[in-house]
């Protein structure tokens, strides 16, 4: 197989495109996964609490 420069560039661009699409889909799936809702709600409300020390419920 004779791989010239244009073939290698096309392959690397195609692989990079599909890699980024797969990573974006994985992030979206993680964000909208139902079991993560409580964690994200707690993080969203954590900056609104009036505490001067960290949470004690974390290990």
Contact map, one row per residue, 1 for C-alpha under 8 A:
11100000000000000000000000000000000000000000000000000000000
11110000000000000000000000000000000000000000000000000000000
11111011000000000000000000000000000000000000000000000000000
01111111000000000000000000000000000000000000000000000000000
00111111100000000000000000000000000000000000000000000000000
00011111110000000000000000000000000000000000000000000000000
00111111111000000000000000000000000000000000000000000000000
00111111111100000000000000000000000000000000000000000000000
00001111111110000000000000000000000000000000000000000000000
00000111111111000000000000000000000000000000000000000000000
00000011111111100000000000000000000000000000000000000000000
00000001111111110000000000000000000000000000000000000000000
00000000111111111000000000000000000000000000000000000000000
00000000011111111100000000000000000000000000000000000000000
00000000001111111110000000000000000000000000000000000000000
00000000000111111111000000000000000000000000000000000000000
00000000000011111111100000000000000000000000000000000000000
00000000000001111111110000000000000000000000000000000000000
00000000000000111111111000000000000000000000000000000000000
00000000000000011111111100000000000000000000000000000000000
00000000000000001111111110000000000000000000000000000000000
00000000000000000111111111000000000000000000000000000000000
00000000000000000011111111100000000000000000000000000000000
00000000000000000001111111110000000000000000000000000000000
00000000000000000000111111111000000000000000000000000000000
00000000000000000000011111111100000000000000000000000000000
00000000000000000000001111111110000000000000000000000000000
00000000000000000000000111111111000000000000000000000000000
00000000000000000000000011111111100000000000000000000000000
00000000000000000000000001111111100100000000000000000000000
00000000000000000000000000111111100100000000000000000000000
00000000000000000000000000011111110110000000000000000000000
00000000000000000000000000001111111110000000000000000000000
00000000000000000000000000000001111110000000000000000000000
00000000000000000000000000000000111111000000000000000000000
00000000000000000000000000000111111111110000000000000000000
00000000000000000000000000000001111111111000000000000000000
00000000000000000000000000000000001111111100000000000000000
00000000000000000000000000000000000111111110000000000000000
00000000000000000000000000000000000111111111000000000000000
00000000000000000000000000000000000011111111100000000000000
00000000000000000000000000000000000001111111110000000000000
00000000000000000000000000000000000000111111111000000000000
00000000000000000000000000000000000000011111111000000000000
00000000000000000000000000000000000000001111111110000000000
00000000000000000000000000000000000000000111111110000000000
00000000000000000000000000000000000000000011111110000000000
00000000000000000000000000000000000000000000111111000000000
00000000000000000000000000000000000000000000111111100000000
00000000000000000000000000000000000000000000000111110000000
00000000000000000000000000000000000000000000000011111100000
00000000000000000000000000000000000000000000000001111100000
00000000000000000000000000000000000000000000000000111110000
00000000000000000000000000000000000000000000000000111111000
00000000000000000000000000000000000000000000000000001111110
00000000000000000000000000000000000000000000000000000111111
00000000000000000000000000000000000000000000000000000011111
00000000000000000000000000000000000000000000000000000011111
00000000000000000000000000000000000000000000000000000001111
